């Protein structure tokens, strides 16, 4: 019998035929005339008697002695049309064997299972190929400073002019507004003898500059901030002063969350462990660590983090900012010196000011300037008395969140041995995100963690939780436990958070689900290098080191901040745009946060969107000195290399062709090129 043809595009009513109609084929069946017994069997097979109804036709295939026979097509419903159930059994009629030994080869997933898989992939995408993996580690002798490209002077001049126009028009509007619309300025004026809590000068930037692009910030979200993130749509009727939710949502590709290893998931090993811990411990310990807030969960997590970073002991906090804000006053005080990188996080600056120590800064990641500051401060001693410093603490970050640069740890260790200062490394963004084992900058550079006195980090970025830790020698941590205000007065981390941290650490180290942690680390390293190289080749100015999962793309012009954000949102991509005062005045940027949850297709989609947006907003002004240049043509390798060498020896910058690759060329060669030193 020929196979019955069913059109999947017809309506369901036309498919719902009776059993007799399903067996009524227009083409006659070619049967051997010499076998009457087989005809009788076939008539019994197609009969509608009770005996034939008990015979499950969907579980049998034709006997090898009956050439040309195939069972009729079963009734097919629309939900299972594309994924039929495939079974393999015998046609001997032995019903007991088929019941005891099911031979199902393929069972289509149920609608609930399909939704569950889609939800999983929305939080953490499946890897497309094993070639999309890379091990993050430093290779070489001297750690190079990243080359920062600069745009043409035209863009810098117009950026300054734009800010001048915004400020001038803002003052003009304030001049007339304070006289003709006084009700809008009541919060800035004294009333009934009470001084205003809001400063007119400080509030000027918010109401005249930030308010214009306020719809780009603090967008409300819902659901899991994984590979995709769902935005709650909103609108404003009063020029971004307030917003109203429209009741609709937009699912976007998430390039904005600190979800480096993709542990922000609602399903999986971590989520299951958190659910079980919540049922056992509840959601809070309702106490400080010094009173009744220390459980076995806290002790286990502290042991895990100490072993993970390679230190004797560690203590944890419920908030990352509080970790730095309370650690510095407990470490140093009056008569001490803190030397801070000029681009350190505000939590380091806040804690340093609270400590009462003298604070000095050095240029970002500049070891020569740091040595100059050290020599000057050590030789002069304390102010007025010139006594030797009680302590000297140099504070840096492992990975800088706005620049995408790493600290020069080998250079810092060399200066530490020479000038005998204590070293504090903030690994809020580098822990879990750098190194072949995800253990931060020490792991990335192959430096013994004992060379660093204090290692600090947070659990928000790579572990899908919140809070922070400080790790060091046991005697130092014991001192911090009794002198740190965050432990004495701060709330203790909650049970779900502690179990999330412990599960993530065990997965990364391979104790839980062996192989998964290594895959997450290698996917993050590949994604970081792939996206960075692609953006450089398209012609964008990109800051930071090659292996950094933070990728800033420079926009410069203040009007391009909201324009870039809106253009990416049109393409269903959520990004973060950053401007003054979080960055220098003329260094406004978009910041992409890469995750192990992203797939190569996601990054290709982002590159395509950036390619289009870059053409619209004129953002492709890279000169090529920072990388992304076109490859040297075949046959001219030696000649061009010699020419570049001669020009470099004379101190002349070689002529570099600005990179303006086509998108298809970037995608085609990106996978192979990310595994060699990026250029």
C-alpha positions in Angstrom: 0.0 0.0 0.0 1.4 3.4 -0.8 2.0 5.9 2.1 -0.8 8.1 2.9 0.1 11.7 2.3 -1.1 14.2 4.9 -0.8 17.9 4.4 0.3 19.6 7.6 -1.1 23.0 6.5 -4.7 22.0 6.3 -7.1 22.7 9.1 -7.6 20.3 12.0 -11.1 19.5 11.0 -9.9 18.0 7.7 -7.5 15.8 9.5 -10.1 14.4 12.0 -11.4 11.6 9.8 -13.0 8.3 10.9 -11.0 5.1 11.1 -12.7 3.7 8.0 -11.9 6.8 6.0 -8.3 6.6 7.1 -8.1 3.1 5.6 -9.9 3.9 2.4 -7.0 4.4 0.0 -7.6 5.4 -3.6 -4.8 3.4 -5.0 -5.4 -0.4 -4.9 -2.9 -2.6 -3.1 -0.9 -5.0 -5.2 -1.3 -8.4 -3.5 0.0 -12.0 -4.5 -3.0 -13.9 -6.0 -1.6 -17.3 -5.0 -2.0 -16.7 -1.2 -5.5 -16.8 -0.1 -4.5 -17.2 3.5 -2.6 -14.0 3.4 -5.6 -12.3 2.0 -7.7 -13.6 4.8 -5.1 -12.3 7.3 -5.1 -8.9 5.6 -8.9 -8.7 5.7 -8.8 -9.6 9.4 -6.2 -6.9 9.8 -8.4 -4.2 8.2 -11.6 -5.5 9.8 -13.5 -3.5 12.4 -14.3 -6.5 14.6 -13.6 -6.3 18.3 -10.6 -8.6 17.8 -9.0 -6.3 15.3 -9.6 -3.3 17.5 -7.5 -4.8 20.2 -4.7 -5.2 17.7 -2.5 -2.1 18.1 -1.6 -1.2 14.5 0.7 1.6 15.6 3.1 -0.9 17.2 3.6 -3.2 14.2 5.4 -3.1 10.9 5.1 -5.4 7.9 6.3 -8.9 8.0 9.4 -9.6 5.8 7.4 -12.3 3.9 4.8 -9.8 2.8 6.4 -7.6 0.2 4.7 -4.3 -0.6 2.7 -4.2 2.6 2.7 -1.2 4.9 0.2 -0.4 7.7 -2.2 2.5 7.2 -1.3 5.9 8.4 -2.6 6.5 11.9 -4.7 9.5 12.9 -2.4 12.5 13.4 -3.2 15.5 15.5 -1.7 18.9 14.9 0.3 19.2 18.1 2.3 16.0 17.3 2.4 16.4 13.6 6.1 17.5 13.4 7.4 15.1 16.0 5.8 11.7 15.7 6.4 8.8 18.1 8.7 6.1 16.5 8.5 2.5 17.7 10.2 -0.7 16.8 8.6 -4.1 17.6 7.8 -7.4 16.0 4.8 -8.4 13.9 4.4 -11.9 15.3 1.3 -11.1 17.2 2.9 -12.0 20.6 1.3 -9.3 22.6 2.9 -10.1 25.9 6.4 -9.5 24.5 5.6 -6.1 23.2 4.1 -5.1 26.5 7.1 -6.4 28.5 9.7 -5.0 26.2 8.8 -1.6 24.8 10.9 -0.6 21.8 10.2 3.2 21.6 12.9 4.9 19.6 11.7 8.5 19.8 9.1 10.1 22.0 8.3 13.8 21.2 8.5 16.0 24.2 5.3 17.1 25.8 4.2 20.8 25.6 5.2 21.2 29.2 8.7 19.7 28.5 9.1 22.0 25.5 8.3 25.1 27.6 10.8 23.9 30.3 13.6 23.4 27.7 12.8 26.8 26.2 13.0 28.3 29.7 16.3 26.6 30.4 17.8 27.9 27.1 16.5 31.4 27.8 18.6 31.4 31.0 21.6 29.5 29.7 22.1 28.8 26.0 23.4 25.4 24.7 26.9 25.4 23.2 26.9 25.3 19.5 30.3 23.7 19.0 33.2 22.5 21.2 35.4 24.9 19.3 33.6 27.7 21.1 35.8 27.3 24.1 39.0 28.9 25.3 41.1 28.8 28.5 41.7 32.2 30.0 45.4 32.6 31.1 48.2 35.1 30.6 50.9 34.0 28.1 54.2 36.0 27.9 56.7 37.7 30.1 55.7 41.4 30.5 52.1 42.3 30.9 51.4 44.9 28.3 49.3 48.0 28.9 46.2 48.1 26.6 46.5 50.5 23.7 43.7 53.1 24.0 42.7 54.4 20.6 41.5 58.0 20.1 38.8 59.3 17.8 39.4 62.2 15.3 39.6 65.6 17.0 36.3 66.5 15.3 34.4 64.1 17.5 36.1 65.4 20.7 35.5 69.0 19.8 31.8 68.4 19.0 31.5 66.5 22.3 32.7 69.5 24.3 30.4 71.8 22.3 27.4 69.6 23.0 28.0 69.7 26.7 28.4 73.5 26.6 25.1 73.8 24.7 23.3 71.6 27.2 24.7 73.6 30.2 23.9 77.0 28.6 20.4 76.1 27.7 19.9 74.5 31.2 20.9 77.8 32.9 18.6 79.8 30.6 15.7 77.5 31.4 16.4 77.8 35.1 16.6 81.6 34.9 13.1 81.9 33.5 11.7 78.9 35.4 12.6 80.2 38.8 10.7 83.4 38.0 7.6 82.1 36.1 7.2 78.5 37.3 8.3 78.7 40.9 6.2 75.7 42.0 8.7 73.5 40.1 11.6 74.8 42.2 10.1 74.6 45.7 12.3 71.7 46.7 15.4 73.8 46.0 14.4 76.9 48.1 14.3 77.5 51.8 10.8 77.3 53.3 9.6 78.4 56.7 13.2 78.8 57.9 14.2 75.3 56.8 17.2 74.9 54.5 16.6 72.8 51.4 18.0 69.3 51.5 18.6 69.3 47.7 21.5 71.4 46.5 20.6 73.6 43.5 24.1 73.2 42.0 24.2 69.4 42.5 20.6 69.0 41.2 21.4 71.0 38.0 23.1 68.0 36.3 20.2 65.7 37.2 17.4 67.9 36.0 19.1 69.4 32.9 21.3 66.5 31.6 20.4 63.2 33.1 16.6 63.7 32.9 16.8 64.0 29.2 18.0 60.4 28.9 16.4 59.0 32.0 14.5 56.4 30.1 17.8 54.6 29.4 18.5 53.9 33.0 16.8 51.7 35.7 14.6 49.9 33.3 12.4 47.5 35.3 12.8 43.8 34.5 11.0 40.6 35.4 12.1 36.9 35.4 15.6 35.4 35.3 18.4 37.8 34.2 20.1 35.0 32.2 20.9 34.8 28.5 17.7 36.7 27.8 16.0 39.3 30.1 12.5 40.5 30.0 11.9 44.2 30.2 8.7 45.7 31.5 7.6 48.3 28.9 7.0 51.8 30.2 6.1 55.2 29.0 6.4 58.8 30.3 4.0 61.7 29.9 6.1 64.3 31.8 9.4 64.2 30.0 11.0 61.3 32.0 10.2 62.7 35.4 8.0 59.7 36.1 7.1 56.5 34.2 4.0 54.3 33.8 4.0 50.6 33.0 2.1 49.7 29.9 1.4 46.2 30.9 3.4 44.6 28.1 6.9 43.1 28.1 9.8 42.8 25.7 12.2 39.9 25.7 15.7 41.0 24.9 19.2 39.6 24.6 20.9 40.4 27.9 24.2 42.2 27.6 23.8 44.2 30.7 23.9 41.8 33.8 26.9 40.8 35.8 26.2 37.1 35.1 29.6 36.1 34.0 29.3 32.3 34.5 25.5 32.1 33.9 24.6 31.0 37.4 21.5 33.3 37.5 19.2 30.4 36.7 15.8 29.3 38.1 16.4 25.7 37.3 19.4 23.4 37.7 21.6 22.1 40.5 22.0 25.5 42.3 18.3 26.2 42.2 17.4 22.8 43.5 19.8 23.2 46.4 18.5 26.6 47.2 14.9 25.3 47.2 15.8 22.5 49.6 17.8 24.9 51.9 14.9 27.4 52.0 12.6 24.6 53.2 15.0 23.6 55.9 16.4 27.0 57.1 13.9 29.5 56.0 14.8 32.8 54.3 16.6 34.6 57.0 18.6 34.1 60.2 17.3 37.4 61.6 20.5 38.3 63.4 24.0 39.6 63.0 27.0 37.3 62.9 28.1 38.4 66.3 24.8 37.4 68.0 22.9 34.4 66.7 23.5 34.7 63.0 26.3 32.2 62.5 25.2 28.8 61.2 27.0 25.8 59.7 26.2 27.3 56.3 28.3 30.4 57.0 31.2 28.3 58.2 31.1 26.0 55.2 31.0 28.8 52.7 33.9 30.6 54.4 35.9 27.4 54.2 35.0 26.9 50.6 35.9 30.4 49.5 39.2 30.3 51.5 40.2 27.1 49.7 39.0 28.4 46.4 41.2 31.5 46.4 44.1 29.8 48.1 44.1 31.6 51.5 44.1 30.3 55.1 40.8 31.9 56.1 37.9 34.0 54.9 34.9 35.9 56.2 31.7 36.8 54.2 29.4 39.8 54.2 25.9 40.3 53.0 26.8 43.2 50.6 29.7 43.8 48.3 29.9 47.6 48.9 29.8 47.1 52.6 32.7 44.6 52.4 35.1 47.4 51.2 33.4 50.2 53.2 34.0 48.4 56.5 37.2 46.5 55.7 39.5 49.5 55.3 38.7 51.1 58.6 39.5 47.8 60.3 42.7 47.4 58.4 44.3 50.8 58.6 43.9 54.0 60.6 45.5 57.3 61.5 49.2 57.3 60.7 48.8 54.9 57.8 49.0 55.5 54.1 46.6 54.1 51.4 47.8 54.4 47.8 44.8 53.8 45.5 44.5 53.4 41.7 42.7 56.5 40.4 40.0 54.3 38.8 39.2 52.2 41.9 35.5 51.6 42.8 33.7 54.1 45.0 33.4 51.5 47.8 37.3 51.5 48.1 37.3 55.3 48.2 34.5 55.3 50.7 36.2 52.9 53.0 39.5 54.7 52.7 38.0 57.9 53.8 36.3 56.3 56.8 39.6 54.8 57.9 41.3 58.2 58.7 44.4 57.2 56.8 46.3 59.5 54.4 45.2 58.8 50.8 47.2 59.2 47.7 46.6 58.0 44.1 48.6 56.8 41.1 47.7 56.8 37.5 45.6 53.9 36.3 47.7 50.7 36.1 50.9 52.7 35.7 53.6 50.9 37.7 56.1 53.7 37.1 53.8 56.3 38.6 53.1 54.0 41.5 56.8 53.7 42.2 57.2 57.4 42.0 54.4 57.9 44.6 56.0 55.2 46.9 59.4 56.7 46.8 58.1 60.2 47.5 55.8 59.1 50.3 58.3 56.8 52.0 61.0 59.4 51.9 58.8 62.2 53.3 56.9 60.1 55.9 53.8 61.4 57.7 52.7 65.0 57.3 54.3 67.5 59.7 56.0 65.0 61.9 57.8 63.1 59.0 57.6 59.9 61.1 57.6 56.6 59.3 54.3 55.3 58.2 52.7 52.7 60.5 51.3 50.8 57.5 51.3 51.3 53.7 48.4 49.7 51.8 48.2 49.7 48.0 44.7 49.0 46.8 43.8 47.9 43.3 41.1 46.1 41.4 41.6 42.8 39.7 39.3 43.8 36.8 38.0 47.4 36.4 34.3 47.5 35.7 34.3 50.6 33.5 37.5 50.1 31.6 37.7 46.3 31.1 41.4 46.4 32.1 43.2 44.0 34.5 45.7 45.1 37.2 49.3 44.4 36.4 49.7 41.9 39.2 53.2 40.8 38.3 54.4 44.4 38.4 52.6 45.0 41.7 54.3 41.9 43.2 57.7 43.1 42.1 57.2 46.6 43.7 55.8 45.0 46.8 59.0 43.0 47.3 61.0 46.1 46.7 59.2 48.6 48.9 57.6 46.3 51.5 54.0 47.5 51.4 50.8 45.5 51.9 48.7 44.7 48.8 44.9 44.7 48.7 43.2 43.3 45.5 39.5 43.8 44.9 38.4 40.9 42.8 34.7 41.8 42.6 34.7 41.3 38.8 37.7 39.0 38.3 36.8 36.2 40.7 35.1 33.5 38.6 35.7 35.5 35.4 39.4 35.1 34.9 41.9 32.3 35.0 41.8 28.7 33.7 40.2 27.6 37.0 38.2 30.8 37.6 40.1 31.8 40.7 40.8 35.4 39.7 43.9 37.4 38.7 46.3 35.2 40.7 45.1 32.2 38.7 45.2 34.2 35.5 48.8 35.3 35.9 50.0 32.1 37.7 50.9 34.0 40.8 50.9 32.3 44.2 48.0 33.8 46.3 50.3 34.1 49.3 52.0 37.0 47.4 48.8 39.0 47.9 48.1 40.0 51.5 44.3 40.6 51.2 41.9 39.3 48.5 38.5 40.7 48.4 35.6 39.7 46.1 31.9 39.7 45.7 29.3 36.9 44.9 27.1 39.1 42.7 28.9 38.8 39.5 30.1 35.2 38.9 28.1 33.2 41.4 24.5 34.4 40.9 24.2 35.5 44.5 25.0 38.6 46.5 27.4 39.6 49.2 31.2 39.7 49.5 34.2 38.2 51.2 37.7 39.1 52.5 40.4 36.4 52.5 43.8 36.4 54.0 45.9 34.9 56.8 44.0 33.4 59.7 45.3 35.9 62.3 44.3 38.8 60.0 40.8 37.4 59.5 40.4 36.7 63.2 41.2 40.4 63.9 38.6 41.5 61.3 35.9 39.4 62.8 36.0 41.4 66.0 36.8 44.9 64.6 34.8 45.0 61.4 31.6 46.9 61.6 30.0 44.9 58.9 30.2 41.8 61.0 29.2 43.4 64.3 26.3 45.5 63.0 25.4 44.1 59.6 22.8 41.5 58.8 24.1 38.0 58.2 23.8 36.4 54.7 20.6 34.5 54.2 20.4 30.7 53.8 19.3 30.7 50.1 22.2 33.0 49.3 24.7 30.8 51.2 23.6 27.6 49.4 23.7 29.3 46.0 27.3 30.4 46.7 28.3 27.0 47.9 26.7 25.2 44.9 28.3 27.6 42.4 31.8 27.1 44.0 31.5 23.3 44.0 30.4 23.4 40.3 33.3 25.6 39.3 35.8 23.5 41.2 34.4 20.3 39.8 33.1 18.8 43.0 29.5 19.0 41.8 28.6 18.1 38.2 32.2 17.5 36.9 32.9 19.2 33.7 30.2 21.8 33.9 32.3 24.4 35.7 35.1 24.0 33.2 32.7 24.5 30.3 31.3 27.7 31.8 34.8 29.1 32.3 35.9 28.3 28.8 32.8 29.5 27.2 33.1 32.8 29.0 36.7 33.2 27.9 35.8 32.4 24.2 32.8 34.8 24.2 34.9 37.6 25.7 37.6 37.4 23.1 35.2 36.7 20.2 33.1 39.7 20.8 36.0 42.0 21.5 37.8 41.1 18.3 34.6 41.4 16.3 33.9 44.9 17.5 37.5 46.0 16.8 37.3 44.6 13.3 34.1 46.4 12.6 35.8 49.7 13.4 34.7 50.5 17.0 37.0 51.9 19.7 37.1 49.2 22.4 38.8 49.5 25.8 40.3 46.8 28.0 42.4 43.7 27.8 41.6 40.8 25.5 40.4 38.3 28.1 38.2 40.7 30.0 34.4 39.9 30.0 33.7 43.6 30.3 33.8 45.2 26.9 33.3 49.1 26.8 32.6 50.6 23.4 33.3 54.3 23.2 30.4 56.6 22.1 31.8 60.0 23.3 29.0 62.3 22.2 26.3 62.7 24.9 23.5 62.5 22.4 24.7 59.1 21.2 24.1 57.6 24.7 20.3 57.5 24.3 20.5 57.0 20.6 22.6 53.9 20.9 20.4 52.5 23.7 17.2 53.0 21.8 18.7 51.5 18.6 19.8 48.4 20.4 16.4 48.1 22.1 14.7 48.3 18.7 16.7 45.2 17.9 15.7 43.5 21.1 19.1 43.8 22.8 19.5 45.3 26.4 22.7 47.2 26.9 24.1 49.6 29.6 25.2 53.1 28.6 27.4 55.0 31.0 28.3 58.7 31.0 29.6 61.4 33.4 30.2 61.3 36.4 30.7 57.5 36.2 33.2 58.1 33.4 35.3 61.1 32.3 33.3 63.9 30.6 34.2 63.0 27.0 34.4 59.2 27.5 30.8 58.2 27.4 30.4 54.5 26.5 28.2 51.5 26.1 29.3 48.5 28.3 28.7 45.0 27.2 28.9 42.3 29.9 29.6 38.9 28.4 28.3 35.7 29.9 29.0 32.0 29.6 25.2 31.7 29.0 25.6 33.4 25.6 26.0 31.4 22.4 28.0 32.3 19.4 24.8 33.0 17.6 23.9 35.6 20.3 27.2 37.3 19.8 26.8 37.3 16.0 23.4 38.9 16.5 24.9 41.6 18.7 27.7 42.2 16.1 25.1 42.6 13.4 23.1 45.1 15.5 26.3 47.0 16.4 27.3 47.1 12.7 24.0 48.7 11.7 23.9 51.1 14.7 27.5 52.1 14.1 26.8 53.1 10.6 23.7 55.1 11.6 25.4 56.9 14.5 28.9 57.2 13.0 30.6 55.3 15.7 33.2 53.5 13.5 36.2 55.8 14.0 38.9 53.3 15.2 42.4 54.0 13.7 43.4 50.3 14.1 46.3 50.9 16.5 44.5 49.0 19.3 43.8 46.0 17.1 41.4 44.7 14.5 43.5 45.7 11.6 43.2 43.8 8.3 45.6 40.8 7.9 48.8 41.3 6.0 48.5 40.2 2.4 50.1 37.0 1.3 53.5 37.4 -0.2 54.2 40.7 1.7 54.6 39.4 5.2 58.3 39.7 5.5 58.6 43.0 3.7 55.9 44.7 5.7 57.2 43.3 9.0 60.7 44.7 8.1 59.2 48.1 7.3 57.2 48.2 10.5 60.3 47.3 12.4 62.4 50.1 10.8 59.7 52.7 11.6 59.4 51.5 15.2 63.2 51.7 15.7 63.1 55.3 14.5 60.2 56.2 16.8 57.8 56.7 13.9 54.3 55.2 14.2 53.7 52.8 11.3 50.8 53.6 9.0 47.9 51.4 10.0 44.8 51.0 7.8 41.7 51.6 9.9 39.7 48.3 10.3 36.4 48.3 8.5 35.7 44.6 8.1 32.5 43.3 6.6 30.3 41.5 9.0 30.4 38.2 7.2 34.2 38.2 7.2 34.2 38.9 11.0 31.9 36.0 11.7 33.7 33.6 9.3 37.2 34.0 10.7 36.4 34.9 14.3 36.4 31.4 15.8 39.9 30.6 14.7 41.4 34.0 15.3 40.3 34.4 19.0 42.6 31.5 19.9 45.7 33.4 18.9 47.0 36.8 20.3 44.4 39.3 19.3 45.5 42.1 16.9 
